[in-house]
Amino acid sequence: MSSRLEQLELLRSTARELRQADEFPTWLLSEFEAILEHPDRYTREAALLERLLAEIRDYDPYAGMGCFGGGTSTATIQATLREILQK
């Protein structure tokens, strides 16, 4: 597991990449960026943040749609985000 500072930098760089790629839903990106606005609130959620990063990196807009079985769906990412934000 990465250090707290490394994890925050990974979160920030991932958010930048998502904004630039313009393929990630903006409504999910807003929730993701809310974590970055107040990182101290989520210091106990390191494992969930690691999972979120993995899910976002594996994001596929077509996940769960018929023959496109790979990748992580928006529903999965949204569930993880809500789990983090509700703690």
N, CA, C and O atoms as a GROMACS GRO file, in nm:
protein
  348
    1MET      N    1   0.085  -0.118   0.000
    1MET     CA    2   0.000   0.000   0.000
    1MET      C    3   0.089   0.124   0.000
    1MET      O    4   0.193   0.126   0.066
    2SER      N    5   0.049   0.225  -0.072
    2SER     CA    6   0.129   0.346  -0.083
    2SER      C    7   0.111   0.434   0.039
    2SER      O    8   0.016   0.420   0.115
    3SER      N    9   0.206   0.527   0.057
    3SER     CA   10   0.196   0.621   0.168
    3SER      C   11   0.080   0.717   0.142
    3SER      O   12   0.028   0.726   0.031
    4ARG      N   13   0.041   0.787   0.245
    4ARG     CA   14  -0.070   0.882   0.236
    4ARG      C   15  -0.043   0.988   0.130
    4ARG      O   16  -0.132   1.020   0.050
    5LEU      N   17   0.078   1.044   0.128
    5LEU     CA   18   0.111   1.147   0.029
    5LEU      C   19   0.111   1.091  -0.112
    5LEU      O   20   0.064   1.156  -0.206
    6GLU      N   21   0.164   0.970  -0.128
    6GLU     CA   22   0.164   0.907  -0.260
    6GLU      C   23   0.021   0.882  -0.307
    6GLU      O   24  -0.012   0.901  -0.424
    7GLN      N   25  -0.062   0.838  -0.215
    7GLN     CA   26  -0.201   0.810  -0.250
    7GLN      C   27  -0.273   0.938  -0.293
    7GLN      O   28  -0.348   0.937  -0.391
    8LEU      N   29  -0.252   1.047  -0.220
    8LEU     CA   30  -0.315   1.174  -0.258
    8LEU      C   31  -0.266   1.222  -0.394
    8LEU      O   32  -0.345   1.271  -0.475
    9GLU      N   33  -0.138   1.207  -0.420
    9GLU     CA   34  -0.085   1.248  -0.550
    9GLU      C   35  -0.143   1.161  -0.662
    9GLU      O   36  -0.174   1.211  -0.770
   10LEU      N   37  -0.158   1.032  -0.636
   10LEU     CA   38  -0.222   0.944  -0.734
   10LEU      C   39  -0.366   0.987  -0.761
   10LEU      O   40  -0.410   0.989  -0.875
   11LEU      N   41  -0.438   1.021  -0.656
   11LEU     CA   42  -0.575   1.069  -0.672
   11LEU      C   43  -0.579   1.196  -0.756
   11LEU      O   44  -0.662   1.210  -0.846
   12ARG      N   45  -0.490   1.289  -0.725
   12ARG     CA   46  -0.487   1.416  -0.800
   12ARG      C   47  -0.451   1.395  -0.946
   12ARG      O   48  -0.515   1.451  -1.035
   13SER      N   49  -0.349   1.314  -0.971
   13SER     CA   50  -0.308   1.292  -1.110
   13SER      C   51  -0.416   1.216  -1.187
   13SER      O   52  -0.436   1.240  -1.306
   14THR      N   53  -0.483   1.125  -1.120
   14THR     CA   54  -0.592   1.053  -1.186
   14THR      C   55  -0.706   1.147  -1.220
   14THR      O   56  -0.763   1.138  -1.329
   15ALA      N   57  -0.739   1.238  -1.130
   15ALA     CA   58  -0.844   1.336  -1.158
   15ALA      C   59  -0.806   1.424  -1.278
   15ALA      O   60  -0.890   1.453  -1.363
   16ARG      N   61  -0.680   1.466  -1.284
   16ARG     CA   62  -0.633   1.546  -1.399
   16ARG      C   63  -0.648   1.468  -1.529
   16ARG      O   64  -0.696   1.520  -1.629
   17GLU      N   65  -0.606   1.342  -1.526
   17GLU     CA   66  -0.615   1.258  -1.646
   17GLU      C   67  -0.760   1.240  -1.690
   17GLU      O   68  -0.790   1.243  -1.809
   18LEU      N   69  -0.849   1.222  -1.594
   18LEU     CA   70  -0.990   1.204  -1.627
   18LEU      C   71  -1.049   1.329  -1.690
   18LEU      O   72  -1.125   1.321  -1.786
   19ARG      N   73  -1.012   1.445  -1.636
   19ARG     CA   74  -1.061   1.571  -1.693
   19ARG      C   75  -1.012   1.587  -1.837
   19ARG      O   76  -1.088   1.628  -1.924
   20GLN      N   77  -0.886   1.554  -1.860
   20GLN     CA   78  -0.827   1.570  -1.993
   20GLN      C   79  -0.882   1.469  -2.093
   20GLN      O   80  -0.903   1.502  -2.210
   21ALA      N   81  -0.907   1.348  -2.049
   21ALA     CA   82  -0.954   1.242  -2.138
   21ALA      C   83  -1.097   1.268  -2.185
   21ALA      O   84  -1.133   1.228  -2.296
   22ASP      N   85  -1.176   1.332  -2.104
   22ASP     CA   86  -1.314   1.367  -2.138
   22ASP      C   87  -1.398   1.244  -2.173
   22ASP      O   88  -1.493   1.254  -2.252
   23GLU      N   89  -1.365   1.129  -2.116
   23GLU     CA   90  -1.444   1.008  -2.138
   23GLU      C   91  -1.514   0.963  -2.011
   23GLU      O   92  -1.603   0.877  -2.015
   24PHE      N   93  -1.476   1.020  -1.899
   24PHE     CA   94  -1.531   0.982  -1.770
   24PHE      C   95  -1.651   1.072  -1.741
   24PHE      O   96  -1.641   1.193  -1.763
   25PRO      N   97  -1.762   1.018  -1.693
   25PRO     CA   98  -1.880   1.102  -1.665
   25PRO      C   99  -1.848   1.215  -1.567
   25PRO      O  100  -1.791   1.193  -1.461
   26THR      N  101  -1.888   1.336  -1.604
   26THR     CA  102  -1.857   1.452  -1.520
   26THR      C  103  -1.923   1.444  -1.383
   26THR      O  104  -1.868   1.492  -1.285
   27TRP      N  105  -2.041   1.383  -1.376
   27TRP     CA  106  -2.108   1.373  -1.247
   27TRP      C  107  -2.031   1.281  -1.152
   27TRP      O  108  -2.034   1.303  -1.031
   28LEU      N  109  -1.963   1.180  -1.205
   28LEU     CA  110  -1.879   1.095  -1.121
   28LEU      C  111  -1.749   1.166  -1.086
   28LEU      O  112  -1.698   1.154  -0.975
   29LEU      N  113  -1.696   1.239  -1.182
   29LEU     CA  114  -1.572   1.313  -1.158
   29LEU      C  115  -1.592   1.416  -1.047
   29LEU      O  116  -1.502   1.436  -0.965
   30SER      N  117  -1.707   1.478  -1.042
   30SER     CA  118  -1.736   1.576  -0.936
   30SER      C  119  -1.732   1.511  -0.798
   30SER      O  120  -1.678   1.569  -0.704
   31GLU      N  121  -1.789   1.392  -0.788
   31GLU     CA  122  -1.786   1.321  -0.659
   31GLU      C  123  -1.644   1.281  -0.622
   31GLU      O  124  -1.604   1.290  -0.506
   32PHE      N  125  -1.569   1.237  -0.721
   32PHE     CA  126  -1.429   1.199  -0.700
   32PHE      C  127  -1.348   1.320  -0.652
   32PHE      O  128  -1.268   1.309  -0.560
   33GLU      N  129  -1.369   1.434  -0.716
   33GLU     CA  130  -1.295   1.555  -0.679
   33GLU      C  131  -1.335   1.607  -0.541
   33GLU      O  132  -1.257   1.677  -0.477
   34ALA      N  133  -1.456   1.575  -0.496
   34ALA     CA  134  -1.498   1.616  -0.361
   34ALA      C  135  -1.407   1.555  -0.255
   34ALA      O  136  -1.382   1.616  -0.151
   35ILE      N  137  -1.358   1.437  -0.282
   35ILE     CA  138  -1.264   1.372  -0.189
   35ILE      C  139  -1.134   1.451  -0.184
   35ILE      O  140  -1.074   1.467  -0.077
   36LEU      N  141  -1.090   1.500  -0.298
   36LEU     CA  142  -0.965   1.576  -0.304
   36LEU      C  143  -0.976   1.712  -0.236
   36LEU      O  144  -0.875   1.766  -0.190
   37GLU      N  145  -1.095   1.767  -0.229
   37GLU     CA  146  -1.114   1.896  -0.164
   37GLU      C  147  -1.094   1.887  -0.013
   37GLU      O  148  -1.053   1.984   0.050
   38HIS      N  149  -1.122   1.770   0.044
   38HIS     CA  150  -1.110   1.751   0.190
   38HIS      C  151  -1.045   1.616   0.220
   38HIS      O  152  -1.109   1.530   0.280
   39PRO      N  153  -0.921   1.597   0.179
   39PRO     CA  154  -0.858   1.465   0.196
   39PRO      C  155  -0.845   1.420   0.341
   39PRO      O  156  -0.843   1.300   0.368
   40ASP      N  157  -0.838   1.513   0.434
   40ASP     CA  158  -0.823   1.475   0.575
   40ASP      C  159  -0.946   1.403   0.629
   40ASP      O  160  -0.937   1.328   0.726
   41ARG      N  161  -1.060   1.425   0.567
   41ARG     CA  162  -1.182   1.356   0.610
   41ARG      C  163  -1.178   1.206   0.580
   41ARG      O  164  -1.252   1.128   0.639
   42TYR      N  165  -1.090   1.168   0.488
   42TYR     CA  166  -1.092   1.030   0.439
   42TYR      C  167  -0.963   0.955   0.471
   42TYR      O  168  -0.930   0.858   0.402
   43THR      N  169  -0.891   0.998   0.572
   43THR     CA  170  -0.764   0.933   0.606
   43THR      C  171  -0.783   0.787   0.648
   43THR      O  172  -0.692   0.706   0.630
   44ARG      N  173  -0.897   0.754   0.704
   44ARG     CA  174  -0.922   0.616   0.748
   44ARG      C  175  -0.974   0.528   0.635
   44ARG      O  176  -0.998   0.409   0.655
   45GLU      N  177  -0.991   0.586   0.520
   45GLU     CA  178  -1.049   0.512   0.407
   45GLU      C  179  -0.944   0.471   0.304
   45GLU      O  180  -0.974   0.460   0.186
   46ALA      N  181  -0.822   0.448   0.349
   46ALA     CA  182  -0.712   0.417   0.256
   46ALA      C  183  -0.743   0.297   0.167
   46ALA      O  184  -0.716   0.301   0.047
   47ALA      N  185  -0.798   0.192   0.223
   47ALA     CA  186  -0.828   0.072   0.144
   47ALA      C  187  -0.936   0.102   0.039
   47ALA      O  188  -0.927   0.056  -0.074
   48LEU      N  189  -1.036   0.179   0.078
   48LEU     CA  190  -1.142   0.215  -0.017
   48LEU      C  191  -1.087   0.307  -0.127
   48LEU      O  192  -1.128   0.296  -0.242
   49LEU      N  193  -0.997   0.396  -0.090
   49LEU     CA  194  -0.938   0.485  -0.190
   49LEU      C  195  -0.853   0.406  -0.289
   49LEU      O  196  -0.852   0.436  -0.409
   50GLU      N  197  -0.781   0.307  -0.240
   50GLU     CA  198  -0.703   0.220  -0.329
   50GLU      C  199  -0.797   0.147  -0.426
   50GLU      O  200  -0.770   0.137  -0.545
   51ARG      N  201  -0.907   0.097  -0.372
   51ARG     CA  202  -1.005   0.027  -0.456
   51ARG      C  203  -1.064   0.122  -0.560
   51ARG      O  204  -1.079   0.086  -0.676
   52LEU      N  205  -1.096   0.245  -0.518
   52LEU     CA  206  -1.150   0.344  -0.610
   52LEU      C  207  -1.053   0.373  -0.724
   52LEU      O  208  -1.093   0.378  -0.840
   53LEU      N  209  -0.927   0.392  -0.691
   53LEU     CA  210  -0.827   0.417  -0.794
   53LEU      C  211  -0.819   0.301  -0.893
   53LEU      O  212  -0.813   0.322  -1.014
   54ALA      N  213  -0.821   0.180  -0.843
   54ALA     CA  214  -0.816   0.062  -0.930
   54ALA      C  215  -0.939   0.057  -1.021
   54ALA      O  216  -0.928   0.028  -1.140
   55GLU      N  217  -1.055   0.087  -0.964
   55GLU     CA  218  -1.178   0.085  -1.043
   55GLU      C  219  -1.176   0.193  -1.150
   55GLU      O  220  -1.216   0.168  -1.264
   56ILE      N  221  -1.130   0.312  -1.114
   56ILE     CA  222  -1.127   0.422  -1.211
   56ILE      C  223  -1.029   0.391  -1.324
   56ILE      O  224  -1.057   0.419  -1.440
   57ARG      N  225  -0.917   0.333  -1.290
   57ARG     CA  226  -0.820   0.298  -1.394
   57ARG      C  227  -0.873   0.188  -1.486
   57ARG      O  228  -0.831   0.178  -1.601
   58ASP      N  229  -0.964   0.108  -1.434
   58ASP     CA  230  -1.022  -0.002  -1.512
   58ASP      C  231  -1.156   0.039  -1.574
   58ASP      O  232  -1.226  -0.045  -1.630
   59TYR      N  233  -1.191   0.166  -1.564
   59TYR     CA  234  -1.320   0.214  -1.613
   59TYR      C  235  -1.337   0.186  -1.762
   59TYR      O  236  -1.246   0.206  -1.842
   60ASP      N  237  -1.456   0.140  -1.795
   60ASP     CA  238  -1.493   0.116  -1.934
   60ASP      C  239  -1.637   0.163  -1.950
   60ASP      O  240  -1.727   0.110  -1.885
   61PRO      N  241  -1.660   0.263  -2.036
   61PRO     CA  242  -1.797   0.313  -2.052
   61PRO      C  243  -1.895   0.206  -2.101
   61PRO      O  244  -2.016   0.222  -2.087
   62TYR      N  245  -1.843   0.098  -2.157
   62TYR     CA  246  -1.930  -0.009  -2.208
   62TYR      C  247  -1.936  -0.130  -2.116
   62TYR      O  248  -1.993  -0.233  -2.152
   63ALA      N  249  -1.878  -0.120  -1.998
   63ALA     CA  250  -1.878  -0.232  -1.903
   63ALA      C  251  -2.021  -0.271  -1.868
   63ALA      O  252  -2.107  -0.187  -1.843
   64GLY      N  253  -2.044  -0.401  -1.868
   64GLY     CA  254  -2.176  -0.452  -1.832
   64GLY      C  255  -2.279  -0.446  -1.942
   64GLY      O  256  -2.396  -0.474  -1.918
   65MET      N  257  -2.238  -0.409  -2.061
   65MET     CA  258  -2.333  -0.398  -2.173
   65MET      C  259  -2.312  -0.514  -2.270
   65MET      O  260  -2.227  -0.506  -2.360
   66GLY      N  261  -2.386  -0.617  -2.253
   66GLY     CA  262  -2.382  -0.728  -2.347
   66GLY      C  263  -2.247  -0.793  -2.359
   66GLY      O  264  -2.191  -0.842  -2.261
   67CYS      N  265  -2.194  -0.793  -2.480
   67CYS     CA  266  -2.069  -0.865  -2.507
   67CYS      C  267  -1.946  -0.791  -2.455
   67CYS      O  268  -1.836  -0.846  -2.456
   68PHE      N  269  -1.963  -0.667  -2.411
   68PHE     CA  270  -1.849  -0.591  -2.358
   68PHE      C  271  -1.841  -0.617  -2.208
   68PHE      O  272  -1.886  -0.535  -2.128
   69GLY      N  273  -1.783  -0.729  -2.170
   69GLY     CA  274  -1.785  -0.770  -2.030
   69GLY      C  275  -1.672  -0.717  -1.945
   69GLY      O  276  -1.682  -0.723  -1.822
   70GLY      N  277  -1.566  -0.665  -2.003
   70GLY     CA  278  -1.451  -0.621  -1.925
   70GLY      C  279  -1.469  -0.482  -1.869
   70GLY      O  280  -1.562  -0.410  -1.904
   71GLY      N  281  -1.378  -0.445  -1.782
   71GLY     CA  282  -1.377  -0.310  -1.728
   71GLY      C  283  -1.471  -0.291  -1.610
   71GLY      O  284  -1.547  -0.381  -1.573
   72THR      N  285  -1.463  -0.173  -1.554
   72THR     CA  286  -1.545  -0.136  -1.439
   72THR      C  287  -1.652  -0.038  -1.483
   72THR      O  288  -1.625   0.055  -1.559
   73SER      N  289  -1.773  -0.059  -1.437
   73SER     CA  290  -1.886   0.025  -1.477
   73SER      C  291  -1.898   0.149  -1.389
   73SER      O  292  -1.838   0.157  -1.282
   74THR      N  293  -1.976   0.244  -1.436
   74THR     CA  294  -2.003   0.364  -1.357
   74THR      C  295  -2.076   0.328  -1.229
   74THR      O  296  -2.054   0.392  -1.126
   75ALA      N  297  -2.162   0.227  -1.233
   75ALA     CA  298  -2.237   0.187  -1.113
   75ALA      C  299  -2.143   0.137  -1.004
   75ALA      O  300  -2.164   0.168  -0.886
   76THR      N  301  -2.042   0.062  -1.042
   76THR     CA  302  -1.946   0.010  -0.944
   76THR      C  303  -1.866   0.125  -0.883
   76THR      O  304  -1.847   0.130  -0.761
   77ILE      N  305  -1.820   0.216  -0.967
   77ILE     CA  306  -1.742   0.331  -0.919
   77ILE      C  307  -1.829   0.420  -0.830
   77ILE      O  308  -1.783   0.467  -0.726
   78GLN      N  309  -1.952   0.442  -0.871
   78GLN     CA  310  -2.042   0.524  -0.792
   78GLN      C  311  -2.067   0.462  -0.654
   78GLN      O  312  -2.072   0.534  -0.554
   79ALA      N  313  -2.082   0.332  -0.649
   79ALA     CA  314  -2.104   0.264  -0.520
   79ALA      C  315  -1.983   0.282  -0.428
   79ALA      O  316  -1.999   0.306  -0.308
   80THR      N  317  -1.863   0.272  -0.482
   80THR     CA  318  -1.742   0.291  -0.402
   80THR      C  319  -1.732   0.436  -0.356
   80THR      O  320  -1.699   0.462  -0.240
   81LEU      N  321  -1.759   0.530  -0.445
   81LEU     CA  322  -1.757   0.672  -0.408
   81LEU      C  323  -1.854   0.700  -0.294
   81LEU      O  324  -1.819   0.769  -0.198
   82ARG      N  325  -1.973   0.648  -0.305
   82ARG     CA  326  -2.073   0.672  -0.200
   82ARG      C  327  -2.030   0.609  -0.068
   82ARG      O  328  -2.053   0.666   0.039
   83GLU      N  329  -1.968   0.492  -0.076
   83GLU     CA  330  -1.920   0.428   0.046
   83GLU      C  331  -1.814   0.515   0.114
   83GLU      O  332  -1.814   0.528   0.237
   84ILE      N  333  -1.727   0.575   0.036
   84ILE     CA  334  -1.623   0.662   0.091
   84ILE      C  335  -1.684   0.791   0.146
   84ILE      O  336  -1.654   0.831   0.258
   85LEU      N  337  -1.769   0.854   0.068
   85LEU     CA  338  -1.825   0.984   0.106
   85LEU      C  339  -1.921   0.977   0.223
   85LEU      O  340  -1.940   1.077   0.293
   86GLN      N  341  -1.981   0.862   0.247
   86GLN     CA  342  -2.076   0.850   0.357
   86GLN      C  343  -2.009   0.817   0.489
   86GLN      O  344  -2.077   0.815   0.592
   87LYS      N  345  -1.882   0.793   0.490
   87LYS     CA  346  -1.813   0.758   0.615
   87LYS      C  347  -1.770   0.882   0.688
   87LYS      O  348  -1.712   0.873   0.796
   0.00000   0.00000   0.00000
